[in-house]
C-alpha cells in the first residue's frame, strides 16, 4: 500500500503539471481536473502492466482517503444559515436522485435476471456517492456476501460518472447560458492547510484503530460492517468534534478543511482509476452500461422537475447537484465554476451544507441496498421501496421549496 500511496501522490502531481501545461482552448479542456488527468495516466499504466502494486493496494489507498475526506467534511463549519434554501434543495434533491437511481438500477438487474443480487444498487453508490463509497460498500459486499468484483464494478460506474458529469455539465451550460468560464483549480495550499491536513490524518488513524482494535476486542463480529461504512463514522466524529470545539469557542478554518477534502477526493480519484482492471467488469459490461444509462436518465428527469422550484441561482445549483450525484462534490464545484469562475455565488457553500441534509436518506438507502445484497430482503422489495422513497422525496422537495422562499437579495443577485 505504501507503493500505491507514493504512486497516487506522484500521479496526482503529474496531473497538476499536465493541467498547467495544457492551454485552455475549449470548454472541455477548461474543466478537466488534475485528478482525472493523473488518473487517466494511472489507467493507461495499469492496462499496460506498468503500474506498480496490485489493484487491491490502490483500492486500500482510495478507501482511506475517502474516510479522511469525510472527516474533513464533518469538521467543516456550515456557514451562514442563509444557505438553507440551496442546501435544502440540493440535499433533498440527493434524496430523490439516490433512491431513484437505485430503483432504476434494481429494475434493470431484475429484468436481466442473471446478475448478482445488489448489482443494480451499485448505481447510486458509484454515481451519487462517488468512487470512495462504491469501493467501500463494494468491498463489504465482496467479503460478507460473496458478490465477486463488486468493488471494481462500483468503482467503474463511478469513473464513468466523472465523464458523464463533465460532458453533461457542458451540454447544460451551453443550452442554458452559453457562457463558460475556465476553471483553474480550487487549491490554496499553505502552511495552515498542511497543519490542518496533518491533524485530520492523525484523527482518522485514531478513529480507524479504535474501530479495528477497540471495537474488535468488544464486538469482533461487526468490525467488518463498521469498517465498510467507516466514512459515515468519520463524518459523525468530525461533526461531533466540531460541536465540542465550538462549545469551547475554538474555531475551525473552514477553507483549510475544504482544501483537505478536495485533496483527499482528488487522491482517491487517482487511486481508484489506478485500481481498475478490464477483467473485473468485462463479463458484465453491457448490464453495467444499461444500469448507468438508466440511472443518469432518471437523474436528469429529477433535475428538470426540481429545477422549476428554484427562484435564484437555478443554473449554478442544478450544475452543482448534477456534478455531485454523477461524480463527486469536487466535480459539482467544477461545474459551478463554469458559470461562476470566482465562486461568488453562495452555491459552493451550500454544496458543503447539503451533506447534513442528505445523510438520513442516503444512509438509509445504503442500509436497504446492503440488506438486499445480503439476501435479508428480496431485490424486488428493495427496488419497490426505493421507487416509493424517490417519488415521496421529490414530492417533499416540492412542498418544502414552496415553504422556504428565497431571500429578495439572492433573487436580485441571480
SELORO-288015 format. One record per residue: residue in three letters; y, x, z of N, C-alpha, C in turn. Coordinates in pm, whole numbers, padded with zeros to 5 digits, always signed. Each point is the difference from the previous one (the first is absolute). Layout:
alaYXZYXZYXZ...
//
This chain:
unk-00120+00082+00000+00120-00082+00000+00126+00086+00000unk-00010+00120+00059+00116+00092+00000+00038+00037-00143unk-00104+00027-00081+00026+00033-00141+00066-00118-00071unk-00048-00121+00028+00058-00118-00063+00143-00022+00046unk+00029+00026+00129+00136-00016+00051+00095+00099-00066unk-00043+00125-00010+00083+00102-00067+00020-00038-00146unk-00107-00048-00064+00011-00042-00139+00095-00117-00018unk-00001-00092+00094+00090-00115-00005+00145+00044+00007unk+00030+00088+00094+00137+00051+00015+00042+00075-00127unk-00091+00083-00052+00032+00078-00121+00026-00090-00120unk-00084-00102-00018+00016-00088-00116+00121-00092+00014unk+00032-00039+00125+00123-00077+00019+00121+00086-00034unk-00006+00127+00036+00109+00093-00037+00009+00016-00151unk-00115+00006-00066-00002+00007-00146+00066-00125-00058unk-00030-00115+00061+00062-00125-00046+00150+00003+00014unk+00051+00053+00113+00145+00012+00019+00062+00090-00107unk-00068+00112-00028+00052+00094-00101+00004-00067-00138unk-00108-00071-00034-00005-00068-00129+00106-00109-00008unk+00020-00070+00113+00098-00108+00002+00141+00053-00026unk+00030+00116+00054+00132+00061-00023+00012+00059-00140unk-00113+00045-00054+00003+00067-00130+00009-00097-00117unk-00050-00123+00020-00001-00097-00110+00139-00063-00013unk+00063+00014-00116+00131-00064-00018-00014-00151-00006unk+00094-00070+00060-00004-00146+00002+00050-00051-00135unk-00094-00036-00087+00036-00046-00133-00032-00147-00023unk-00075-00058+00087-00037-00140-00017-00028-00065+00133unk-00012-00131+00002-00019-00071+00126-00131+00035+00071unk-00109+00023-00075-00126+00032+00064+00008+00136+00068unk+00059+00098-00070+00016+00133+00058+00087-00006+00125unk+00095-00092+00000+00095-00009+00112-00067-00039+00130unk-00111-00076-00005-00056-00050+00125-00137+00058+00034unk-00057+00086-00084-00129+00058+00034+00020+00095+00118unk-00060-00030+00116+00022+00083+00119-00083+00129-00003unk+00040+00093+00085-00069+00129+00007-00146-00017+00037unk-00030-00095+00088-00137-00019+00045-00093-00039-00115unk+00049-00083-00092-00083-00040-00115-00022+00119-00092unk+00104+00081-00020-00016+00119-00085-00100+00098+00062unk+00016+00028+00128-00094+00089+00067-00139-00060+00006unk-00009-00130+00023-00130-00067+00002-00068+00000-00135unk+00079-00012-00106-00059+00005-00134-00061+00138-00027unk+00070+00104+00044-00055+00135-00013-00132+00010+00078unk-00001-00056+00122-00122+00001+00081-00113-00075-00070unk+00033-00113-00062-00099-00080-00070-00061+00078-00116unk+00084+00071-00075-00048+00081-00112-00090+00114+00051unk+00046+00065+00107-00080+00111+00055-00134-00050+00054unk-00002-00120+00059-00126-00057+00048-00094-00030-00116unk+00056-00057-00107-00082-00036-00117-00060+00122-00067unk+00071+00113+00006-00048+00123-00065-00081+00088+00095unk-00016-00044+00124-00081+00074+00096+00068+00120+00060unk+00131+00010-00011+00074+00116+00050+00053-00022+00141unk+00025-00124+00037+00061-00029+00128-00093+00038+00115unk+00044+00084+00094-00087+00043+00109-00022-00110+00103unk-00113+00004+00066-00029-00097+00105-00065-00125-00055unk-00095-00058+00072-00066-00123-00045+00094-00119+00012unk-00026-00107-00076+00085-00120+00007+00016-00053+00142unk-00107+00007+00080+00007-00051+00137+00105+00070+00084unk+00018+00130-00023+00101+00075+00077+00141-00045-00036unk+00022-00028-00127+00131-00050-00043+00024-00140+00053unk-00106-00080+00009+00012-00132+00060+00036+00011+00148unk-00056+00099+00068+00032+00020+00142+00149+00031+00018unk+00054+00084-00086+00143+00033+00007+00083-00126-00020unk-00036-00081-00100+00074-00123-00026-00010-00096+00119unk-00117-00008+00060-00021-00088+00115+00093+00037+00116unk+00010+00126+00031+00084+00042+00112+00149-00013-00033unk+00039+00030-00123+00139-00017-00039+00040-00147+00005unk-00094-00088-00030+00027-00144+00007+00029-00041+00144unk-00079+00050+00094+00024-00030+00141+00134+00054+00047unk+00035+00119-00046+00129+00061+00036+00115-00084-00054unk-00014-00049-00122+00107-00080-00060+00024-00129+00079unk-00106-00063+00050+00017-00123+00076+00055+00026+00139unk-00033+00114+00058+00061+00035+00127+00151+00017-00017unk+00039+00064-00111+00143+00018-00029+00069-00134-00024unk-00069-00091-00069+00057-00134-00024+00021-00072+00133unk-00099+00008+00088+00013-00065+00130+00113+00054+00083unk+00031+00128-00015+00109+00063+00076+00137-00028-00060unk+00005-00044-00126+00127-00018-00068+00074-00123+00051unk+00126+00016+00045+00080-00115+00046+00015-00103-00111unk+00000-00127+00036+00007-00107-00099+00140-00020-00054unk+00101+00046+00072+00136-00015-00049+00061-00134+00037unk+00103-00038-00073+00079-00119+00032-00079-00128-00022unk+00015-00096+00089-00069-00127-00014+00046-00078-00123unk+00111+00039-00062+00046-00067-00121-00097+00022-00115unk-00097+00089+00019-00099+00026-00104-00105-00111-00006unk+00013-00102+00084-00108-00095+00016-00035-00074-00129unk+00098-00035-00084-00030-00079-00119-00094+00075-00093unk+00038+00121-00039-00083+00078-00091-00133+00039+00062unk+00001+00037+00128-00123+00041+00067-00097-00118+00009unk+00053-00120+00031-00085-00118+00004-00057-00033-00137unk+00086+00005-00101-00046-00034-00135-00108+00096-00047unk+00022+00130+00018-00099+00098-00045-00125-00002+00086unk+00017-00014+00133-00116-00003+00088-00089-00119-00027unk+00061-00119-00011-00079-00120-00029-00050+00001-00144unk+00076+00065-00088-00047+00017-00137-00127+00085-00002unk-00007+00096+00091-00121+00081+00009-00117-00082+00054unk+00029-00096+00088-00107-00092+00043-00065-00065-00123unk+00087-00057-00085-00050-00074-00115-00071+00090-00100unk+00059+00117-00029-00062+00088-00100-00132+00057+00051unk-00006+00040+00127-00124+00056+00053-00113-00102-00009unk+00023-00120+00052-00105-00100+00005-00041-00049-00139unk+00097-00015-00091-00033-00048-00134-00065+00109-00085unk+00039+00126+00021-00071+00110-00066-00147+00001+00043unk-00022-00020+00130-00138-00004+00050-00076-00120-00056unk+00068-00115-00010-00065-00120-00052-00042+00019-00145unk+00091+00056-00081-00032+00022-00142-00110+00105-00013unk+00010+00108+00078-00104+00102-00005-00135-00055+00041unk-00002-00082+00106-00125-00061+00044-00057-00093-00105unk+00086-00077-00066-00045-00094-00103-00062+00076-00118unk+00064+00108-00043-00055+00081-00110-00136+00056+00038unk-00011+00051+00122-00127+00057+00046-00110-00106+00006unk+00035-00120+00046-00098-00109+00008-00047-00040-00139unk+00091-00008-00096-00035-00038-00137-00090+00104-00066unk+00028+00129+00026-00085+00105-00058-00137+00000+00067unk-00001-00011+00130-00125-00023+00072-00086+00120+00036unk+00021+00113-00063-00088+00116+00024+00068+00113+00075unk+00116-00028+00058+00078+00105+00067-00029+00003+00150unk+00025+00114+00064-00018+00007+00145+00091-00100+00070unk-00048-00056+00110+00081-00097+00075+00128+00068+00049unk+00112-00063-00029+00129+00056+00039+00071+00076-00110unk-00064+00014-00116+00059+00077-00111+00139-00054-00035unk+00010-00130-00018+00128-00059-00040+00108+00013+00106unk-00041+00010+00127+00098+00009+00109+00060+00140+00012unk-00051+00093-00080+00064+00133-00005+00131-00005-00078unk+00023-00109-00075+00124-00012-00077+00123+00008+00088unk+00014-00084+00106+00119+00013+00084+00001+00128+00083unk-00116+00056+00030-00002+00127+00074+00065+00110-00083unk-00031+00003-00131+00054+00104-00087+00139-00031-00050unk+00023-00124-00046+00129-00035-00058+00104-00030+00107unk-00031-00094+00089+00097-00046+00096+00027+00101+00109unk-00104+00068+00045+00014+00092+00113+00003+00147-00039unk-00040+00034-00122+00012+00138-00046-00126+00083+00019unk+00002+00124-00048-00119+00084-00001-00054+00034+00139unk+00087+00016+00097-00046+00035+00134-00089-00106+00060unk+00043-00125-00008-00079-00107+00058-00125-00026-00081unk+00010+00009-00132-00119-00018-00084-00106+00103+00037unk+00044+00122+00023-00092+00106+00039-00057-00026+00139unk+00087-00034+00094-00042-00020+00138-00101-00114+00012unk+00034-00115-00057-00089-00116+00006-00126+00026-00082unk+00016+00062-00117-00116+00031-00085-00101+00088+00071unk+00049+00099+00072-00092+00089+00072-00071-00074+00112unk+00070-00092+00065-00063-00082+00104-00112-00084-00060unk+00027-00063-00116-00101-00084-00064-00119+00082-00050unk+00027+00122-00044-00109+00087-00043-00091+00035+00117unk+00060+00044+00109-00077+00049+00114-00074-00111+00073unk+00064-00114+00019-00058-00105+00084-00073-00109-00077unk+00038-00022-00128-00055-00114-00071-00071+00038-00130unk-00011+00129-00029-00076+00045-00114+00063-00026-00136unk+00131-00020-00004+00071-00023-00127+00025+00137-00064unk-00087+00039-00093+00009+00132-00061+00129+00018-00078unk+00066+00115+00022+00121+00039-00074+00117-00097+00022unk+00000-00074+00110+00110-00094+00025+00133+00073+00011unk+00001+00118+00063+00125+00075+00015+00054+00045-00135unk-00087+00049-00086+00044+00046-00132+00047-00116-00087unk-00069-00113+00009+00040-00117-00078+00136-00050+00046unk+00018-00010+00133+00128-00044+00053+00113+00096-00036unk-00028+00130+00009+00101+00100-00034+00036-00005-00148unk-00099-00029-00084+00027-00013-00144+00090-00120-00027unk-00027-00111+00067+00086-00118-00015+00143+00034+00041unk+00014+00073+00112+00134+00039+00047+00069+00090-00101unk-00073+00091-00061+00059+00093-00097+00047-00075-00124unk-00081-00095-00046+00042-00083-00114+00124-00082+00039unk+00004-00040+00127+00114-00077+00048+00131+00074-00011unk-00002+00132+00023+00123+00079-00016+00055-00014-00142unk-00088+00013-00098+00042-00010-00140+00058-00139-00028unk-00068-00103+00051+00046-00137-00019+00136-00021+00065unk+00018+00058+00120+00126-00016+00072+00117+00053-00082unk-00013+00122-00051+00111+00062-00071+00025-00064-00137unk-00107-00026-00075+00018-00061-00131+00050-00144+00015unk-00058-00074+00094+00046-00137+00024+00144-00005+00047unk+00038+00096+00084+00138+00007+00046+00097+00024-00114unk-00037+00087-00093+00086+00027-00115+00017-00125-00087unk-00109-00071-00022+00007-00121-00080+00091-00103+00065unk-00015-00015+00134+00081-00097+00073+00149+00034-00006unk+00032+00128+00016+00141+00040-00002+00059-00019-00139unk-00076+00037-00101+00048-00019-00137+00029-00147-00027unk-00089-00087+00049+00015-00142-00026+00111-00066+00078unk+00027+00048+00124+00096-00068+00087+00141+00055-00009unk+00011+00135-00008+00136+00054+00006+00030+00097-00114unk-00105+00062-00053+00021+00095-00108+00054+00134+00041unk+00034+00019+00128+00054+00129+00043-00099+00071+00091unk-00022+00124-00027-00098+00077+00074+00063+00130+00047unk-00011+00026+00127+00053+00124+00056-00109+00105+00011unk+00039+00125+00002-00095+00110+00017-00027+00022+00148unk-00126+00020+00034-00039+00020+00138-00028+00148+00021unk+00079+00062+00083-00017+00143+00023-00085+00033+00120unk-00041-00098+00079-00081+00025+00118+00075-00039+00125unk-00076-00026+00106+00059-00050+00122-00006+00100+00114unk-00037+00124-00029-00018+00097+00106+00132+00063+00045unk+00013+00010+00130+00113+00072+00061-00059+00088+00108unk-00070+00104-00041-00074+00083+00095+00095+00094+00074unk-00011+00000+00133+00079+00090+00082-00078+00030+00128unk+00063+00071+00092-00067+00041+00123-00042-00121+00082unk+00084-00102+00004-00031-00120+00077-00125-00070-00053unk-00013-00006-00133-00118-00060-00060-00125+00081+00033unk+00015+00133-00004-00114+00088+00031-00047-00018+00144unk+00096-00005+00093-00035-00019+00141-00063-00137+00022unk+00062-00103-00059-00054-00135+00013-00141-00008-00057unk-00019+00061-00117-00133+00000-00061-00103+00070+00086unk+00039+00111+00059-00091+00073+00087-00042-00083+00121unk+00096-00068+00061-00031-00085+00116-00089-00118-00039unk+00024-00057-00118-00082-00112-00046-00143+00046-00026unk-00016+00117-00059-00135+00054-00024-00073+00022+00132unk+00069+00058+00098-00060+00021+00133-00040-00134+00061unk+00088-00099-00011-00032-00133+00052-00120-00061-00069unk-00008+00018-00132-00114-00054-00074-00131+00064+00044unk+00002+00132+00014-00120+00070+00045-00044-00051+00137unk+00097-00025+00087-00031-00051+00134-00066-00137-00008unk+00054-00088-00086-00058-00134-00015-00141+00009-00059unk-00015+00084-00101-00131+00015-00065-00105+00051+00098unk+00035+00099+00078-00094+00056+00097-00030-00101+00112unk+00101-00077+00036-00022-00102+00104-00102-00103-00046unk+00009-00040-00126-00096-00096-00054-00137+00065-00016unk-00001+00120-00057-00126+00067-00031-00077+00037+00127unk+00069+00059+00096-00067+00049+00121+00010-00097+00117unk+00122-00049+00026+00019-00090+00113-00075-00130-00018unk+00024-00067-00113-00070-00125-00026-00148+00024-00022unk-00033+00116-00059-00141+00033-00023-00078+00011+00129unk+00065+00043+00107-00067+00012+00130-00019-00135+00066unk+00089-00094-00031-00004-00132+00065-00077-00103-00084unk+00032-00006-00129-00062-00100-00088-00033+00064-00135unk-00102+00085-00005-00032+00072-00125-00034-00091-00117unk-00043-00122+00029-00041-00090-00107+00113-00048-00089unk+00125+00007+00048+00111-00052-00080+00094+00110-00048unk-00039+00126+00023+00087+00111-00041+00023-00001-00150unk-00107-00016-00079+00014+00001-00146+00089-00114-00048unk-00012-00117+00065+00083-00114-00039+00147+00030+00025unk+00032+00056+00117+00139+00032+00034+00053+00110-00091unk-00082+00100-00029+00044+00107-00091+00024-00056-00140unk-00073-00104-00036+00021-00060-00132+00135-00067-00013unk+00056-00045+00112+00133-00064-00002+00097+00081+00087unk-00018+00132+00000+00084+00085+00084+00147-00010-00037unk+00028-00026-00129+00139-00014-00044+00070-00111+00078unk-00072-00110+00027+00058-00111+00074+00021+00038+00147unk-00093+00078+00054+00013+00048+00138+00123+00090+00013unk+00018+00090-00097+00116+00090+00007+00131-00076-00017unk-00002-00107-00082+00120-00084-00015+00037-00062+00134unk-00099-00055+00070+00026-00062+00130+00047+00103+00102unk-00061+00118-00002+00041+00106+00092+00144+00041-00027unk+00035+00013-00129+00137+00036-00035+00100-00104+00045unk-00031-00126-00021+00090-00108+00040+00016-00005+00152unk-00114+00018+00072+00006-00002+00146+00081+00118+00053unk-00018+00117-00061+00074+00119+00042+00150-00019-00023unk+00034-00061-00114+00142-00023-00029+00063-00094+00103unk-00074-00102+00040+00051-00094+00099+00018+00067+00137unk-00098+00083+00038+00009+00070+00130+00118+00096+00001unk+00015+00077-00109+00113+00093-00008+00132-00075+00002unk+00002-00118-00063+00121-00080-00002+00042-00045+00139unk-00097-00027+00086+00032-00040+00138+00065+00112+00079unk-00031+00124-00040+00061+00116+00064+00121+00050-00078unk+00044-00083-00096+00117+00029-00083-00016+00131-00079unk-00123+00026-00042-00027+00116-00085-00004-00050-00145unk+00088+00049-00082+00009-00047-00139-00092+00081-00091unk-00046-00064-00105-00085+00064-00100+00076+00006-00131unk-00005+00115-00065+00068+00017-00128-00081-00070-00108unk+00045-00118-00039-00072-00078-00099-00009+00069-00135unk+00103+00072-00039-00003+00070-00129-00109+00107+00001unk-00015+00071+00111-00102+00105+00010-00140-00060-00007unk-00024-00110+00071-00133-00061-00004-00031-00057-00138unk+00102-00051-00070-00023-00049-00136-00037+00115-00093unk+00064+00116+00018-00034+00116-00083-00144+00044+00025unk-00041-00003+00125-00139+00035+00034-00096-00099-00065unk+00035-00128+00002-00083-00102-00063-00016+00027-00148unk+00112+00027-00068-00004+00026-00144-00083+00124-00033unk+00017+00105+00079-00078+00122-00021-00149-00026+00017unk-00036-00074+00105-00141-00029+00026-00059-00085-00112unk+00076-00102-00046-00048-00085-00108-00017+00079-00129unk+00095+00088-00030-00013+00083-00120-00121+00093+00011unk-00020+00058+00118-00115+00088+00020-00131-00074-00016unk-00010-00119+00056-00126-00074-00010-00024-00046-00144unk+00109-00025-00075-00014-00036-00141-00064+00113-00079unk+00049+00123+00023-00058+00117-00067-00146+00017+00040unk-00028-00012+00130-00136+00020+00049-00095-00106-00056unk+00046-00125-00007-00083-00107-00054-00036+00029-00146unk+00100+00035-00080-00026+00028-00141-00091+00121-00016unk+00011+00094+00093-00089+00117-00005-00143-00032+00038unk-00021-00115+00062-00136-00036+00044-00074-00088-00101unk+00070-00050-00101-00062-00095-00092-00098+00068-00096unk-00115-00062-00016-00099+00047-00097-00045-00118-00086unk-00019+00026-00128-00037-00105-00093-00136-00060+00035unk-00092+00083+00049-00135-00047+00028-00002-00113+00102unk+00095+00001+00093+00002-00100+00108+00037-00139-00049unk+00071-00010-00113+00048-00131-00046-00048-00036-00139unk-00070+00090-00067-00037-00023-00140-00088-00124-00018unk-00087-00028+00098-00092-00112-00013+00067-00135+00025unk+00117+00000+00061+00068-00127+00032+00139-00005-00062unk+00021+00076-00106+00135+00013-00054+00053-00132-00053unk-00082-00080-00067+00051-00125-00058+00023-00108+00106unk-00089-00015+00097+00035-00090+00112+00125+00044+00073unk+00018+00131+00014+00119+00053+00067+00126-00038-00078unk-00007+00014-00132+00115-00037-00085+00030-00150+00014unk-00105-00082+00003+00020-00145+00011+00063-00037+00135unk-00046+00064+00107+00055-00029+00133+00147+00040+00007unk+00032+00120-00051+00138+00048+00005+00091-00089-00086unk-00045-00035-00119+00082-00084-00089+00029-00136+00065unk-00102-00060+00059+00021-00129+00066+00093+00010+00118unk-00016+00106+00081+00084+00018+00118+00145+00024-00038unk+00023+00078-00104+00137+00028-00044+00063-00127-00058unk-00078-00079-00072+00053-00124-00058+00045-00097+00110unk-00080-00015+00105+00038-00092+00107+00119+00054+00079unk+00011+00133+00008+00117+00061+00066+00127-00033-00076unk-00005+00013-00132+00117-00032-00082+00037-00147+00014unk-00100-00087+00012+00026-00143+00017+00070-00027+00133unk-00046+00065+00108+00063-00018+00131+00146+00044-00005unk+00028+00113-00062+00137+00051-00008+00088-00092-00084unk-00056-00054-00106+00078-00091-00085+00040-00125+00077unk-00091-00052+00082+00029-00120+00079+00092+00033+00116unk-00036+00102+00079+00076+00032+00121+00138+00055-00030unk+00017+00065-00115+00130+00056-00034+00108-00106-00015unk-00041-00121-00031+00096-00111-00017+00065-00041+00132unk-00060+00042+00111+00053-00040+00131+00097+00102+00057unk+00032+00103-00076+00095+00101+00046+00139-00027-00056unk+00100+00015+00085+00138-00017-00044+00067+00133-00032unk-00048+00108+00061+00065+00131-00017-00104+00109-00020unk+00039+00104-00070-00085+00118-00025-00137-00040-00055unk-00002-00098-00087-00128-00051-00050-00078+00106-00077unk+00066+00070-00090-00069+00101-00079-00052+00113+00088unk+00087+00051+00089-00039+00113+00085-00116-00038+00093unk+00008-00117+00061-00107-00043+00093-00130-00025-00075unk+00009-00059-00117-00121-00026-00078-00066+00131-00042unk+00081+00095-00044-00054+00131-00037-00063+00070+00120unk+00067-00008+00114-00052+00065+00121-00136-00056+00037unk-00013-00133-00002-00126-00062+00037-00108+00028-00104unk+00036-00009-00128-00098+00027-00105-00053+00142+00011unk+00091+00097+00015-00044+00139+00011-00088+00023+00121unk+00031-00068+00111-00077+00018+00123-00138-00062-00009unk-00011-00121-00057-00129-00069+00000-00087+00033-00121unk+00048+00091-00086-00087+00056-00103-00015+00151+00016unk+00086+00060+00082-00009+00145+00024+00013+00030+00148unk+00114+00052+00040+00027+00029+00141+00148-00029+00028unk+00039+00017+00125+00141-00016+00036+00085+00100-00079unk-00055+00120-00023+00075+00102-00076+00028-00047-00143unk-00096-00063-00064+00024-00050-00136+00094-00120+00003unk-00004-00078+00109+00097-00108+00015+00141+00054+00007unk+00020+00108+00077+00131+00064+00008+00044+00055-00136unk-00094+00060-00071+00033+00058-00131+00048-00109-00096unk-00063-00117+00004+00041-00107-00090+00135-00058+00040unk+00027-00007+00130+00133-00046+00044+00108+00091-00057unk-00030+00130-00001+00099+00097-00047+00026-00008-00150unk-00081-00076-00073+00028-00019-00143+00132-00072-00021unk+00027-00098+00085+00125-00076-00013+00100+00034+00109unk-00044+00074+00101+00087+00039+00111-00028+00147+00032unk+00040+00093-00090-00036+00141+00014+00041+00063+00132unk+00110-00043+00059+00047+00058+00126-00049-00077+00122unk-00087-00100-00023-00055-00082+00108+00110-00056+00091unk+00102-00058-00065+00112-00057+00075-00029-00141+00049unk-00098-00066-00058-00035-00135+00044-00081+00008+00130unk-00016-00113+00072-00079+00000+00123-00150-00002-00026unk-00042-00001-00125-00140-00024-00034-00092+00112+00051unk+00046+00126-00007-00084+00110+00047-00031-00014+00148unk+00100-00038+00079-00022-00021+00143-00087-00123+00024unk+00020-00105-00080-00082-00120+00013-00147+00030-00029unk-00021+00093-00093-00136+00038-00036-00074+00061+00118unk+00072+00075+00082-00062+00056+00120-00026-00106+00105unk+00093-00096+00012-00014-00104+00102-00107-00102-00037unk-00034-00012-00129-00097-00101-00041-00138+00027+00057unk-00029+00125+00038-00132+00034+00051-00034-00084+00122unk+00099-00019+00088-00023-00077+00122-00035-00145-00034unk+00066-00055-00101-00025-00139-00040-00139-00014-00062unk-00040+00097-00080-00124-00013-00077-00126+00028+00080unk+00013+00072+00112-00118+00046+00074-00098-00110+00038unk+00041-00114+00059-00097-00099+00047-00097-00048-00108unk+00054-00041-00115-00085-00054-00105-00080+00111-00068unk+00062+00115-00023-00072+00111-00063-00115+00046+00089unk+00025+00014+00130-00106+00041+00093-00112-00103+00002unk+00037-00128+00000-00101-00104-00004-00079+00002-00130unk+00070+00030-00110-00067+00009-00130-00100+00115-00004unk+00037+00111+00059-00092+00115+00005-00125-00037+00079unk+00020-00069+00114-00113-00041+00083-00091-00097-00075unk+00058-00095-00073-00078-00098-00076-00079+00069-00111unk+00066+00090-00074-00068+00072-00107-00114+00086+00055unk+00023+00063+00114-00103+00083+00061-00118-00085+00047unk+00029-00119+00053-00107-00090+00041-00086-00041-00119unk+00065-00021-00115-00076-00036-00121-00084+00119-00048unk+00060+00119+00001-00072+00119-00045-00121+00030+00089unk+00011-00037+00128-00110+00024+00094-00109-00105-00009unk+00030-00112-00067-00096-00108-00010+00011-00101+00111unk+00101+00015+00087+00017-00094+00112+00039-00139-00049unk+00077-00005-00108+00031-00128-00063-00023+00015-00150unk-00015-00110-00069-00028+00007-00144+00125+00038-00079unk-00024+00061-00113+00111+00040-00088+00074-00122-00053unk-00074-00108-00023+00061-00124-00050+00095-00058+00104unk-00045-00003+00126+00085-00053+00106+00124+00086+00019unk-00017+00130-00001+00115+00091+00017+00100-00019-00113unk-00049-00015-00123+00088-00022-00115+00078-00130+00016unk-00067-00104+00045+00066-00130+00020+00108+00010+00109unk-00030+00073+00107+00098+00017+00108+00122+00078-00051unk-00025+00106-00078+00110+00078-00056+00087-00086-00091unk-00063-00083-00082+00076-00086-00091+00087-00098+00078unk-00059-00063+00102+00077-00095+00081+00114+00070+00072unk-00028+00119+00055+00104+00076+00071+00113+00041-00094unk-00036+00035-00124+00103+00039-00097+00092-00115-00036unk-00058-00116-00024+00081-00117-00035+00090-00039+00118unk-00057+00001+00121+00078-00034+00118+00111+00102+00025unk-00028+00127-00024+00101+00106+00019+00117-00019-00094unk-00031-00032-00125+00106-00021-00098+00084-00122+00037unk-00067-00106+00046+00073-00118+00043+00086+00027+00121unk-00054+00076+00095+00076+00034+00121+00122+00085-00035unk-00016+00089-00096+00112+00083-00042+00113-00086-00056unk-00035-00099-00081+00102-00089-00054+00075-00075+00108unk-00074-00049+00101+00064-00072+00110+00091+00091+00082unk-00047+00121+00030+00078+00093+00082+00128+00041-00072unk-00008+00026-00129+00118+00045-00073+00106-00110-00009unk-00041-00122+00008+00098-00109+00002+00070-00009+00135unk-00064+00052+00106+00056-00007+00135+00071+00128+00042unk-00014+00106-00082+00064+00129+00032+00096+00034-00113unk+00118-00057-00001+00094+00023-00110+00052+00143-00001unk+00029+00049-00118+00059+00134-00015+00141-00002+00053unk+00041+00113+00058+00138+00009+00049+00096-00001-00117unk+00119-00061+00013+00098-00005-00109+00035+00139-00052unk+00008+00098+00089+00036+00137-00043-00103+00055-00094unk-00128-00021+00032-00105+00053-00085+00002-00063-00138unk+00029-00133-00004+00004-00069-00129+00115+00055-00085unk+00113+00025+00063+00115+00054-00075-00028+00140-00051unk-00081+00077+00075-00029+00136-00042-00101+00006-00113unk-00081-00104-00016-00107+00005-00098+00057+00014-00142
//
